[in-house]
Amino acid sequence: MGSVLVLPEELCIRSASGATDGGTIRLYTADQHDRPHVIDLVQHVQETARPDQIPGRLYYDHVLIEVRSATEKRLLELLRQAPVKPSHFEGSPLLPPEPALAPGAAELDLRAVVDEVVSFVESDEYARVAKGS
């Protein structure tokens, strides 16, 4: 029997990256104790090159989140409420440091990426794609 996934009380969005596979998005977050966590929304157009991930599915710290589960609902709630505090994480950031950006621009861009992930996971299309995988 597998272990139970425990989500943190709070998350803070730190960075995001996109894979070159056609749409996988990784959110780099930190919990209330500043411990790092990753959230992956795996692209759903083609078979993924990663054998440990199912196309069209949501993962928290590399653990598959069941579609329309209480865990998924809580994770989306955490993402909606999470403040955005950009900082560097390893990976290919969608939002590279841009000194020319107006104050707050990086936060707005990261918030848009997070909102896109939440909207897609809440959509009927996500449920259809995820349940078909």
N, CA, C and O atoms as a MOPAC input file, in Angstrom:
PM7 MOZYME 1SCF
protein

 N      0.84500 1    -1.18500 1     0.00000 1
 C      0.00000 1     0.00000 1     0.00000 1
 C      0.88200 1     1.23700 1     0.00000 1
 O      1.84900 1     1.29700 1     0.75900 1
 N      0.56800 1     2.24700 1    -0.85000 1
 C      1.36700 1     3.45500 1    -0.97500 1
 C      1.15300 1     4.40400 1     0.18600 1
 O      0.18600 1     4.28800 1     0.93900 1
 N      2.07800 1     5.34700 1     0.31300 1
 C      1.95700 1     6.33600 1     1.37300 1
 C      0.94000 1     7.40000 1     0.99100 1
 O      0.64600 1     7.60300 1    -0.18700 1
 N      0.41100 1     8.07000 1     1.99400 1
 C     -0.58500 1     9.10700 1     1.78500 1
 C      0.13000 1    10.41500 1     1.50200 1
 O      1.05100 1    10.78900 1     2.22700 1
 N     -0.28300 1    11.11000 1     0.46000 1
 C      0.29400 1    12.39300 1     0.10700 1
 C     -0.26400 1    13.46000 1     1.04100 1
 O     -1.47800 1    13.60900 1     1.17400 1
 N      0.62800 1    14.19500 1     1.68100 1
 C      0.21700 1    15.28400 1     2.57400 1
 C      0.63300 1    16.59700 1     1.92400 1
 O      1.81600 1    16.84000 1     1.68500 1
 N     -0.35400 1    17.43500 1     1.64400 1
 C     -0.07400 1    18.74100 1     1.06700 1
 C      0.24700 1    19.73200 1     2.18600 1
 O     -0.21200 1    19.55700 1     3.31400 1
 N      1.02700 1    20.76200 1     1.88700 1
 C      1.34000 1    21.76200 1     2.90400 1
 C      0.12400 1    22.64100 1     3.21200 1
 O     -0.89100 1    22.59300 1     2.51600 1
 N      0.25000 1    23.42800 1     4.25100 1
 C     -0.81600 1    24.36800 1     4.60800 1
 C     -0.85600 1    25.53700 1     3.63300 1
 O     -1.92200 1    26.08200 1     3.34900 1
 N      0.31100 1    25.91700 1     3.12300 1
 C      0.41800 1    27.05600 1     2.21600 1
 C      1.46100 1    26.76000 1     1.15000 1
 O      2.38200 1    25.97200 1     1.36300 1
 N      1.30400 1    27.40200 1     0.00600 1
 C      2.30600 1    27.37000 1    -1.05100 1
 C      2.59300 1    28.79400 1    -1.49600 1
 O      1.73400 1    29.67100 1    -1.40600 1
 N      3.79400 1    29.01100 1    -1.97100 1
 C      4.19400 1    30.26900 1    -2.57200 1
 C      4.78000 1    29.92900 1    -3.93700 1
 O      5.61200 1    29.02700 1    -4.04200 1
 N      4.36300 1    30.63000 1    -4.97300 1
 C      4.86100 1    30.38500 1    -6.33100 1
 C      6.19300 1    31.10400 1    -6.48900 1
 O      6.28500 1    32.30900 1    -6.25500 1
 N      7.23100 1    30.36000 1    -6.89000 1
 C      8.57000 1    30.94300 1    -7.03700 1
 C      8.99700 1    31.09200 1    -8.49300 1
 O      9.62400 1    32.08600 1    -8.86000 1
 N      8.65800 1    30.10300 1    -9.32600 1
 C      9.09800 1    30.14300 1   -10.71900 1
 C      8.27600 1    29.13400 1   -11.51100 1
 O      7.48600 1    28.37500 1   -10.95000 1
 N      8.47600 1    29.14100 1   -12.81000 1
 C      7.81000 1    28.18900 1   -13.68900 1
 C      8.73300 1    27.89700 1   -14.85500 1
 O      9.57700 1    28.71600 1   -15.21900 1
 N      8.56300 1    26.71900 1   -15.43600 1
 C      9.32900 1    26.39300 1   -16.63300 1
 C      8.45400 1    25.57500 1   -17.55700 1
 O      7.48400 1    24.94200 1   -17.14000 1
 N      8.82300 1    25.60800 1   -18.82100 1
 C      8.11800 1    24.83000 1   -19.82300 1
 C      9.06900 1    23.86700 1   -20.48500 1
 O     10.19300 1    24.23300 1   -20.82800 1
 N      8.63100 1    22.64100 1   -20.66900 1
 C      9.46100 1    21.63800 1   -21.33200 1
 C      9.33600 1    21.79600 1   -22.84200 1
 O      8.39800 1    22.42200 1   -23.33700 1
 N     10.27900 1    21.22900 1   -23.55700 1
 C     10.26000 1    21.31300 1   -25.01300 1
 C      9.45800 1    20.16700 1   -25.62400 1
 O      9.64400 1    19.83300 1   -26.79400 1
 N      8.56900 1    19.56500 1   -24.84000 1
 C      7.77400 1    18.43700 1   -25.31000 1
 C      6.42400 1    18.85700 1   -25.88000 1
 O      5.61900 1    18.00600 1   -26.26100 1
 N      6.17400 1    20.14500 1   -25.94100 1
 C      4.92000 1    20.61200 1   -26.51400 1
 C      3.89100 1    21.06200 1   -25.50600 1
 O      2.71400 1    21.18600 1   -25.84500 1
 N      4.30300 1    21.31100 1   -24.26400 1
 C      3.33100 1    21.88800 1   -23.36600 1
 C      3.40900 1    21.55400 1   -21.89300 1
 O      2.60800 1    22.08200 1   -21.12200 1
 N      4.32600 1    20.71100 1   -21.45800 1
 C      4.42300 1    20.42800 1   -20.02600 1
 C      4.84600 1    21.69300 1   -19.28900 1
 O      5.78500 1    22.38000 1   -19.69300 1
 N      4.14100 1    21.98700 1   -18.20600 1
 C      4.44800 1    23.14600 1   -17.37100 1
 C      4.84700 1    22.64700 1   -15.99200 1
 O      4.17200 1    21.79600 1   -15.41300 1
 N      5.93800 1    23.17200 1   -15.47300 1
 C      6.37100 1    22.86900 1   -14.10700 1
 C      6.31800 1    24.15900 1   -13.30100 1
 O      6.87200 1    25.18400 1   -13.70000 1
 N      5.64200 1    24.08600 1   -12.16200 1
 C      5.60000 1    25.19700 1   -11.21800 1
 C      6.54000 1    24.87600 1   -10.06500 1
 O      6.46400 1    23.80200 1    -9.46700 1
 N      7.41700 1    25.80700 1    -9.76200 1
 C      8.32000 1    25.66700 1    -8.62600 1
 C      7.70400 1    26.45400 1    -7.47700 1
 O      7.45900 1    27.65500 1    -7.59100 1
 N      7.45800 1    25.76200 1    -6.37200 1
 C      6.79000 1    26.38900 1    -5.24300 1
 C      7.58800 1    26.13500 1    -3.96600 1
 O      8.52500 1    25.33700 1    -3.94200 1
 N      7.19000 1    26.83400 1    -2.91300 1
 C      7.76000 1    26.59700 1    -1.58400 1
 C      6.59500 1    26.57100 1    -0.60400 1
 O      5.60300 1    27.28000 1    -0.77400 1
 N      6.73300 1    25.74200 1     0.42200 1
 C      5.67800 1    25.67100 1     1.42700 1
 C      5.92300 1    26.70200 1     2.53000 1
 O      6.83300 1    27.52400 1     2.43200 1
 N      5.10500 1    26.64700 1     3.57400 1
 C      5.18100 1    27.62100 1     4.66200 1
 C      6.50700 1    27.53800 1     5.43100 1
 O      6.83900 1    28.45200 1     6.18500 1
 N      7.25300 1    26.46700 1     5.24700 1
 C      8.56200 1    26.31200 1     5.89100 1
 C      9.70000 1    26.55200 1     4.89600 1
 O     10.86000 1    26.25300 1     5.18100 1
 N      9.35400 1    27.09100 1     3.73400 1
 C     10.28700 1    27.39700 1     2.65500 1
 C     10.93800 1    26.14800 1     2.06100 1
 O     12.03000 1    26.22900 1     1.49700 1
 N     10.27400 1    24.99300 1     2.18300 1
 C     10.74100 1    23.77000 1     1.53900 1
 C     10.24800 1    23.77300 1     0.08900 1
 O      9.08600 1    24.09100 1    -0.16400 1
 N     11.11700 1    23.42400 1    -0.86600 1
 C     10.71500 1    23.44400 1    -2.27900 1
 C      9.80300 1    22.26900 1    -2.64700 1
 O      9.93800 1    21.16500 1    -2.11900 1
 N      8.87800 1    22.53700 1    -3.56300 1
 C      7.97300 1    21.52800 1    -4.11800 1
 C      7.79000 1    21.83800 1    -5.59400 1
 O      7.88700 1    22.99300 1    -6.00800 1
 N      7.52200 1    20.80000 1    -6.39300 1
 C      7.24800 1    21.00900 1    -7.81500 1
 C      5.86700 1    20.45700 1    -8.16200 1
 O      5.42200 1    19.44100 1    -7.62900 1
 N      5.22000 1    21.15700 1    -9.06100 1
 C      3.91400 1    20.74200 1    -9.57200 1
 C      4.04600 1    20.67400 1   -11.08700 1
 O      4.40700 1    21.65800 1   -11.73200 1
 N      3.75000 1    19.50700 1   -11.65000 1
 C      3.85200 1    19.31500 1   -13.09300 1
 C      2.47400 1    19.08800 1   -13.69100 1
 O      1.69400 1    18.28100 1   -13.18700 1
 N      2.18200 1    19.80300 1   -14.76400 1
 C      1.03200 1    19.50500 1   -15.60600 1
 C      1.62700 1    19.01500 1   -16.91400 1
 O      2.13800 1    19.80400 1   -17.70900 1
 N      1.55900 1    17.70700 1   -17.13200 1
 C      2.20600 1    17.08100 1   -18.28600 1
 C      1.37400 1    17.33500 1   -19.53600 1
 O      0.15100 1    17.19800 1   -19.51700 1
 N      2.03900 1    17.70300 1   -20.61300 1
 C      1.35400 1    17.96100 1   -21.88400 1
 C      0.51800 1    16.75100 1   -22.27900 1
 O      0.78200 1    15.62400 1   -21.85800 1
 N     -0.49500 1    17.01300 1   -23.09500 1
 C     -1.42900 1    15.93600 1   -23.42800 1
 C     -1.59800 1    15.69600 1   -24.92200 1
 O     -2.56200 1    15.05700 1   -25.34300 1
 N     -0.67300 1    16.20200 1   -25.72100 1
 C     -0.79900 1    16.06100 1   -27.16100 1
 C     -0.13600 1    14.78300 1   -27.67600 1
 O     -0.63100 1    14.15200 1   -28.61000 1
 N      0.98100 1    14.40900 1   -27.06400 1
 C      1.74300 1    13.25600 1   -27.54800 1
 C      2.25300 1    12.44300 1   -26.36400 1
 O      2.20400 1    12.89100 1   -25.21800 1
 N      2.74000 1    11.25300 1   -26.65700 1
 C      3.35000 1    10.43800 1   -25.60600 1
 C      4.55400 1    11.19200 1   -25.05100 1
 O      5.34600 1    11.75700 1   -25.80500 1
 N      4.68000 1    11.19500 1   -23.75400 1
 C      5.78400 1    11.89600 1   -23.11400 1
 C      7.06600 1    11.07700 1   -23.20300 1
 O      7.03200 1     9.84600 1   -23.23100 1
 N      8.18100 1    11.76900 1   -23.24500 1
 C      9.47700 1    11.09700 1   -23.28100 1
 C      9.84800 1    10.55300 1   -21.91100 1
 O     10.77800 1     9.75600 1   -21.79000 1
 N      9.13400 1    10.97200 1   -20.88700 1
 C      9.41500 1    10.52000 1   -19.53200 1
 C      8.51500 1     9.33500 1   -19.20000 1
 O      7.29400 1     9.48200 1   -19.14100 1
 N      9.10200 1     8.17500 1   -18.98600 1
 C      8.27700 1     6.99200 1   -18.70200 1
 C      7.57600 1     7.05100 1   -17.34800 1
 O      6.64800 1     6.28200 1   -17.09700 1
 N      8.01400 1     7.96100 1   -16.47200 1
 C      7.42400 1     8.04900 1   -15.14000 1
 C      6.25800 1     9.03500 1   -15.07400 1
 O      5.72000 1     9.28400 1   -13.99500 1
 N      5.86700 1     9.59400 1   -16.21000 1
 C      4.75200 1    10.54500 1   -16.22500 1
 C      3.75100 1    10.18400 1   -17.31600 1
 O      4.12500 1     9.78200 1   -18.41800 1
 N      2.47700 1    10.33700 1   -16.98700 1
 C      1.39100 1    10.04300 1   -17.91500 1
 C      0.98000 1    11.34200 1   -18.59600 1
 O      0.75300 1    12.33900 1   -17.91100 1
 N      0.87600 1    11.36200 1   -19.92900 1
 C      0.45200 1    12.57800 1   -20.62200 1
 C     -0.90700 1    13.06900 1   -20.11700 1
 O     -1.82500 1    12.28400 1   -19.87800 1
 N     -1.00400 1    14.39100 1   -19.96200 1
 C     -2.26800 1    14.99800 1   -19.57800 1
 C     -2.59300 1    14.90100 1   -18.10400 1
 O     -3.75300 1    15.07500 1   -17.72900 1
 N     -1.62000 1    14.62900 1   -17.25400 1
 C     -1.89700 1    14.44100 1   -15.82800 1
 C     -1.15000 1    15.44600 1   -14.95800 1
 O     -0.16400 1    16.05200 1   -15.37900 1
 N     -1.64000 1    15.60300 1   -13.74900 1
 C     -1.10400 1    16.53300 1   -12.76200 1
 C     -0.31100 1    15.75700 1   -11.71000 1
 O     -0.75500 1    14.72000 1   -11.21700 1
 N      0.87100 1    16.28100 1   -11.37700 1
 C      1.75000 1    15.65600 1   -10.37800 1
 C      2.16200 1    16.69200 1    -9.34200 1
 O      2.37700 1    17.86000 1    -9.66500 1
 N      2.27000 1    16.24800 1    -8.09100 1
 C      2.80600 1    17.07700 1    -7.01400 1
 C      4.00500 1    16.33600 1    -6.44600 1
 O      3.87300 1    15.21500 1    -5.95500 1
 N      5.17600 1    16.96200 1    -6.51300 1
 C      6.41800 1    16.31100 1    -6.08600 1
 C      6.54000 1    14.90500 1    -6.67600 1
 O      6.90500 1    13.95500 1    -5.98400 1
 N      6.23200 1    14.79700 1    -7.95700 1
 C      6.36900 1    13.56400 1    -8.74000 1
 C      5.36100 1    12.48200 1    -8.36700 1
 O      5.51100 1    11.33000 1    -8.77300 1
 N      4.34300 1    12.84000 1    -7.60300 1
 C      3.27900 1    11.90100 1    -7.23400 1
 C      2.03900 1    12.24400 1    -8.05700 1
 O      1.59200 1    13.39000 1    -8.06800 1
 N      1.49100 1    11.25200 1    -8.74100 1
 C      0.29900 1    11.44200 1    -9.56100 1
 C     -0.89600 1    11.83600 1    -8.69400 1
 O     -1.16700 1    11.21000 1    -7.67000 1
 N     -1.60000 1    12.87700 1    -9.11800 1
 C     -2.79800 1    13.34300 1    -8.40700 1
 C     -4.01500 1    12.76500 1    -9.12500 1
 O     -4.15800 1    12.92700 1   -10.33700 1
 N     -4.88200 1    12.09900 1    -8.38600 1
 C     -6.07900 1    11.50800 1    -8.98400 1
 C     -7.03600 1    12.60000 1    -9.47200 1
 O     -7.21800 1    13.62600 1    -8.81600 1
 N     -7.63200 1    12.35900 1   -10.62000 1
 C     -8.55800 1    13.29800 1   -11.23500 1
 C     -9.79600 1    13.47300 1   -10.35100 1
 O    -10.40800 1    12.50100 1    -9.90800 1
 N    -10.14200 1    14.72600 1   -10.11200 1
 C    -11.33200 1    15.12800 1    -9.35400 1
 C    -11.34000 1    14.58500 1    -7.91700 1
 O    -12.40100 1    14.35200 1    -7.33700 1
 N    -10.16300 1    14.39200 1    -7.36800 1
 C    -10.03600 1    13.91200 1    -5.99000 1
 C    -10.00600 1    15.09100 1    -5.01800 1
 O     -9.87400 1    16.24400 1    -5.42900 1
 N    -10.12800 1    14.79100 1    -3.74000 1
 C    -10.02000 1    15.82100 1    -2.69800 1
 C     -8.61600 1    16.42900 1    -2.70900 1
 O     -8.45000 1    17.61800 1    -2.44000 1
 N     -7.61100 1    15.61400 1    -3.01900 1
 C     -6.23700 1    16.12600 1    -3.09100 1
 C     -6.09400 1    17.12000 1    -4.23300 1
 O     -5.47800 1    18.17300 1    -4.06800 1
 N     -6.65600 1    16.79300 1    -5.38700 1
 C     -6.60800 1    17.70900 1    -6.52500 1
 C     -7.31100 1    19.01400 1    -6.16700 1
 O     -6.78800 1    20.09600 1    -6.43500 1
 N     -8.46500 1    18.91800 1    -5.57800 1
 C     -9.23100 1    20.11400 1    -5.19600 1
 C     -8.42600 1    20.99000 1    -4.23500 1
 O     -8.38400 1    22.21000 1    -4.39500 1
 N     -7.78900 1    20.37400 1    -3.24200 1
 C     -6.99500 1    21.12700 1    -2.26300 1
 C     -5.76800 1    21.74500 1    -2.91500 1
 O     -5.42400 1    22.88600 1    -2.60700 1
 N     -5.09800 1    21.02100 1    -3.80900 1
 C     -3.92900 1    21.55900 1    -4.48800 1
 C     -4.30000 1    22.77100 1    -5.33800 1
 O     -3.57300 1    23.76500 1    -5.34700 1
 N     -5.40900 1    22.70100 1    -6.04200 1
 C     -5.85400 1    23.83900 1    -6.85000 1
 C     -6.21000 1    25.03200 1    -5.96600 1
 O     -5.95200 1    26.18000 1    -6.33000 1
 N     -6.79400 1    24.76100 1    -4.82200 1
 C     -7.10500 1    25.83500 1    -3.86600 1
 C     -5.81400 1    26.49800 1    -3.37500 1
 O     -5.73200 1    27.72300 1    -3.29200 1
 N     -4.80900 1    25.68000 1    -3.05200 1
 C     -3.51900 1    26.22100 1    -2.63100 1
 C     -2.91000 1    27.09500 1    -3.72500 1
 O     -2.36600 1    28.16100 1    -3.43400 1
 N     -2.99500 1    26.65500 1    -4.97600 1
 C     -2.44000 1    27.43200 1    -6.09100 1
 C     -3.18500 1    28.75300 1    -6.28100 1
 O     -2.56900 1    29.78900 1    -6.53000 1
 N     -4.50400 1    28.71100 1    -6.16300 1
 C     -5.28400 1    29.95000 1    -6.29900 1
 C     -4.91500 1    30.96900 1    -5.23100 1
 O     -4.87000 1    32.16900 1    -5.50200 1
 N     -4.65300 1    30.49700 1    -4.02300 1
 C     -4.36500 1    31.38000 1    -2.89200 1
 C     -2.89000 1    31.75500 1    -2.77100 1
 O     -2.54500 1    32.67000 1    -2.02300 1
 N     -2.02400 1    31.06200 1    -3.49200 1
 C     -0.57800 1    31.23000 1    -3.31300 1
 C     -0.09700 1    32.60300 1    -3.76100 1
 O     -0.41800 1    33.05100 1    -4.86200 1
 N      0.67000 1    33.26800 1    -2.90900 1
 C      1.30500 1    34.50900 1    -3.36100 1
 C      2.41000 1    34.17400 1    -4.36200 1
 O      2.93500 1    33.06100 1    -4.37600 1
 N      2.74500 1    35.13500 1    -5.18100 1
 C      3.80200 1    34.96500 1    -6.17900 1
 C      5.00500 1    35.77700 1    -5.73000 1
 O      4.93100 1    36.99800 1    -5.58800 1
 N      6.11100 1    35.08400 1    -5.51000 1
 C      7.36300 1    35.72500 1    -5.10000 1
 C      8.48200 1    35.13600 1    -5.94500 1
 O      9.13800 1    34.18000 1    -5.53000 1
 N      8.70600 1    35.70300 1    -7.13500 1
 C      9.68200 1    35.12500 1    -8.05900 1
 C     11.07900 1    34.99700 1    -7.45800 1
 O     11.57700 1    35.90900 1    -6.79900 1
 N     11.68900 1    33.85400 1    -7.70100 1
 C     13.08500 1    33.63000 1    -7.36200 1
 C     13.59100 1    32.51800 1    -8.27600 1
 O     12.79100 1    31.77800 1    -8.84900 1
 N     14.88800 1    32.39400 1    -8.41700 1
 C     15.47500 1    31.44800 1    -9.37000 1
 C     15.42100 1    30.01200 1    -8.84900 1
 O     15.71900 1    29.74400 1    -7.68600 1
 N     15.03800 1    29.11000 1    -9.72700 1
 C     15.10600 1    27.67300 1    -9.48000 1
 C     15.79200 1    27.05900 1   -10.67900 1
 O     15.81700 1    27.66000 1   -11.75300 1
 N     16.35100 1    25.86500 1   -10.51600 1
 C     16.96400 1    25.18400 1   -11.64500 1
 C     15.90700 1    24.87100 1   -12.69000 1
 O     14.74200 1    24.65800 1   -12.35200 1
 N     16.29600 1    24.84400 1   -13.93100 1
 C     15.36300 1    24.55600 1   -15.01000 1
 C     15.38700 1    25.66500 1   -16.03500 1
 O     16.19200 1    26.59200 1   -15.94100 1
 N     14.51700 1    25.57300 1   -17.00200 1
 C     14.42200 1    26.58500 1   -18.04600 1
 C     13.24300 1    27.49200 1   -17.72600 1
 O     12.11600 1    27.19300 1   -18.12100 1
 N     13.47400 1    28.58100 1   -17.02900 1
 C     12.34500 1    29.41300 1   -16.62400 1
 C     11.56600 1    29.95100 1   -17.81700 1
 O     12.14300 1    30.36700 1   -18.82200 1
 N     10.24500 1    29.93400 1   -17.68200 1
 C      9.40800 1    30.62800 1   -18.65200 1
 C      9.64300 1    32.12000 1   -18.53200 1
 O      9.47900 1    32.86900 1   -19.49500 1
 N     10.02100 1    32.53500 1   -17.35800 1
 C     10.15200 1    33.94900 1   -17.04500 1
 C     11.58200 1    34.25900 1   -16.62100 1
 O     11.86000 1    34.36100 1   -15.42600 1
 N     12.50100 1    34.41100 1   -17.58900 1
 C     13.87700 1    34.70500 1   -17.20700 1
 C     13.97400 1    36.08900 1   -16.56700 1
 O     13.13600 1    36.95100 1   -16.83100 1
 N     14.98400 1    36.30700 1   -15.73400 1
 C     15.13800 1    37.63000 1   -15.13000 1
 C     15.24400 1    38.69600 1   -16.20900 1
 O     16.07700 1    38.59300 1   -17.10900 1
 N     14.43000 1    39.68700 1   -16.12200 1
 C     14.39500 1    40.77500 1   -17.10700 1
 C     14.46200 1    42.09400 1   -16.36300 1
 O     13.44100 1    42.56400 1   -15.86100 1
 N     15.63500 1    42.70600 1   -16.27800 1
 C     15.72600 1    43.95700 1   -15.54000 1
 C     14.86700 1    45.06300 1   -16.13300 1
 O     14.52600 1    46.01900 1   -15.43600 1
 N     14.51200 1    44.94600 1   -17.41600 1
 C     13.72200 1    45.99000 1   -18.05500 1
 C     12.22900 1    45.88200 1   -17.73300 1
 O     11.45700 1    46.78100 1   -18.06400 1
 N     11.82300 1    44.78800 1   -17.09200 1
 C     10.40700 1    44.63200 1   -16.76500 1
 C      9.98600 1    45.65800 1   -15.72800 1
 O     10.74100 1    45.99100 1   -14.81400 1
 N      8.78600 1    46.14400 1   -15.88500 1
 C      8.23500 1    47.06600 1   -14.89900 1
 C      8.07100 1    46.32600 1   -13.57400 1
 O      7.87300 1    45.11100 1   -13.56800 1
 N      8.14900 1    47.04000 1   -12.45800 1
 C      7.95000 1    46.38600 1   -11.15700 1
 C      6.62200 1    45.61500 1   -11.13000 1
 O      5.57400 1    46.14700 1   -11.49400 1
 N      6.69100 1    44.36700 1   -10.69500 1
 C      5.48100 1    43.54800 1   -10.59800 1
 C      5.16000 1    42.74900 1   -11.84800 1
 O      4.26900 1    41.90000 1   -11.81400 1
 N      5.86700 1    42.99600 1   -12.96400 1
 C      5.54500 1    42.30600 1   -14.22100 1
 C      5.79600 1    40.80300 1   -14.11500 1
 O      4.99300 1    40.01200 1   -14.60700 1
 N      6.89700 1    40.39800 1   -13.48200 1
 C      7.18600 1    38.96700 1   -13.34600 1
 C      6.11500 1    38.27300 1   -12.52700 1
 O      5.72000 1    37.15100 1   -12.84100 1
 N      5.64200 1    38.93600 1   -11.47200 1
 C      4.59200 1    38.36600 1   -10.63900 1
 C      3.30800 1    38.16000 1   -11.43900 1
 O      2.63800 1    37.13600 1   -11.29800 1
 N      2.96800 1    39.14400 1   -12.28300 1
 C      1.76200 1    39.03400 1   -13.11300 1
 C      1.89000 1    37.88900 1   -14.10100 1
 O      0.93600 1    37.13800 1   -14.30400 1
 N      3.06800 1    37.74400 1   -14.72500 1
 C      3.27600 1    36.66100 1   -15.68600 1
 C      3.20000 1    35.30200 1   -15.00400 1
 O      2.57300 1    34.38400 1   -15.53400 1
 N      3.82300 1    35.15500 1   -13.84000 1
 C      3.75300 1    33.89400 1   -13.10800 1
 C      2.32200 1    33.59300 1   -12.68600 1
 O      1.87700 1    32.44900 1   -12.77900 1
 N      1.60500 1    34.59700 1   -12.22900 1
 C      0.21000 1    34.40600 1   -11.83000 1
 C     -0.60100 1    33.92100 1   -13.02400 1
 O     -1.47100 1    33.06400 1   -12.86800 1
 N     -0.33000 1    34.45300 1   -14.21300 1
 C     -1.05700 1    34.03100 1   -15.41100 1
 C     -0.78400 1    32.55300 1   -15.71800 1
 O     -1.69900 1    31.82700 1   -16.10600 1
 N      0.46400 1    32.10300 1   -15.54900 1
 C      0.80400 1    30.70400 1   -15.78700 1
 C      0.07200 1    29.81600 1   -14.78200 1
 O     -0.50500 1    28.79600 1   -15.15900 1
 N      0.09300 1    30.19900 1   -13.51000 1
 C     -0.58700 1    29.42900 1   -12.47200 1
 C     -2.08800 1    29.37000 1   -12.75400 1
 O     -2.70100 1    28.30800 1   -12.65500 1
 N     -2.67400 1    30.51300 1   -13.10300 1
 C     -4.10900 1    30.55800 1   -13.40000 1
 C     -4.45800 1    29.67700 1   -14.59400 1
 O     -5.52500 1    29.06400 1   -14.62600 1
 N     -3.56000 1    29.61400 1   -15.57800 1
 C     -3.77400 1    28.75500 1   -16.74600 1
 C     -3.78800 1    27.28300 1   -16.33700 1
 O     -4.63500 1    26.51900 1   -16.80100 1
 N     -2.86400 1    26.88600 1   -15.47800 1
 C     -2.81200 1    25.50600 1   -14.99400 1
 C     -4.09100 1    25.17100 1   -14.23100 1
 O     -4.71000 1    24.13700 1   -14.48200 1
 N     -4.48800 1    26.03900 1   -13.30400 1
 C     -5.69800 1    25.80400 1   -12.50800 1
 C     -6.92600 1    25.70600 1   -13.40800 1
 O     -7.73900 1    24.79500 1   -13.24900 1
 N     -7.06400 1    26.62900 1   -14.34400 1
 C     -8.23000 1    26.62000 1   -15.24900 1
 C     -8.29100 1    25.34200 1   -16.06900 1
 O     -9.36200 1    24.76100 1   -16.24300 1
 N     -7.13300 1    24.90000 1   -16.57700 1
 C     -7.14200 1    23.68900 1   -17.39000 1
 C     -7.50600 1    22.46600 1   -16.55000 1
 O     -8.30700 1    21.63600 1   -16.98100 1
 N     -6.92700 1    22.34800 1   -15.36200 1
 C     -7.20100 1    21.18100 1   -14.52100 1
 C     -8.66400 1    21.14700 1   -14.09000 1
 O     -9.21900 1    20.06800 1   -13.88100 1
 N     -9.28500 1    22.29400 1   -13.95600 1
 C    -10.70400 1    22.34700 1   -13.58400 1
 C    -11.63800 1    22.12600 1   -14.77600 1
 O    -12.84400 1    21.96300 1   -14.59000 1
 N    -11.10200 1    22.11900 1   -15.97900 1
 C    -11.92800 1    22.02300 1   -17.17900 1
 C    -12.41000 1    20.60300 1   -17.45600 1
 O    -11.82900 1    19.62700 1   -16.98100 1
 N    -13.48300 1    20.51200 1   -18.23400 1
 C    -13.97900 1    19.20700 1   -18.68200 1
 C    -12.96300 1    18.52900 1   -19.59700 1
 O    -12.85200 1    17.30300 1   -19.60500 1
 N    -12.21300 1    19.33600 1   -20.37800 1
 C    -11.20600 1    18.76500 1   -21.28000 1
 C    -10.13400 1    18.02200 1   -20.49000 1
 O     -9.72300 1    16.92800 1   -20.88000 1
 N     -9.67700 1    18.60900 1   -19.38200 1
 C     -8.66200 1    17.93700 1   -18.55900 1
 C     -9.21300 1    16.58500 1   -18.04800 1
 O     -8.53400 1    15.56200 1   -18.14000 1
 N    -10.41500 1    16.59400 1   -17.52400 1
 C    -11.00600 1    15.35500 1   -17.00100 1
 C    -11.10200 1    14.29900 1   -18.09800 1
 O    -10.82400 1    13.12300 1   -17.86700 1
 N    -11.50100 1    14.73300 1   -19.29700 1
 C    -11.61700 1    13.80300 1   -20.42800 1
 C    -10.25200 1    13.24700 1   -20.81600 1
 O    -10.09900 1    12.03700 1   -20.98000 1
 N     -9.26200 1    14.12200 1   -20.96400 1
 C     -7.91500 1    13.69700 1   -21.36300 1
 C     -7.28500 1    12.82400 1   -20.27900 1
 O     -6.72200 1    11.77100 1   -20.58000 1
 N     -7.37700 1    13.25400 1   -19.02300 1
 C     -6.74500 1    12.52300 1   -17.93000 1
 C     -7.37900 1    11.14700 1   -17.72300 1
 O     -6.67500 1    10.16800 1   -17.47300 1
 N     -8.67800 1    11.07600 1   -17.82500 1
 C     -9.34200 1     9.79700 1   -17.62200 1
 C     -9.12400 1     8.85700 1   -18.80000 1
 O     -9.26700 1     7.64100 1   -18.66800 1
 N     -8.77500 1     9.42900 1   -19.95800 1
 C     -8.51800 1     8.60400 1   -21.14100 1
 C     -7.09200 1     8.10400 1   -21.21200 1
 O     -6.76200 1     7.27900 1   -22.06400 1
 N     -6.23000 1     8.60100 1   -20.31300 1
 C     -4.81100 1     8.20900 1   -20.37400 1
 C     -4.53300 1     6.98700 1   -19.54400 1
 O     -3.39300 1     6.52600 1   -19.48600 1

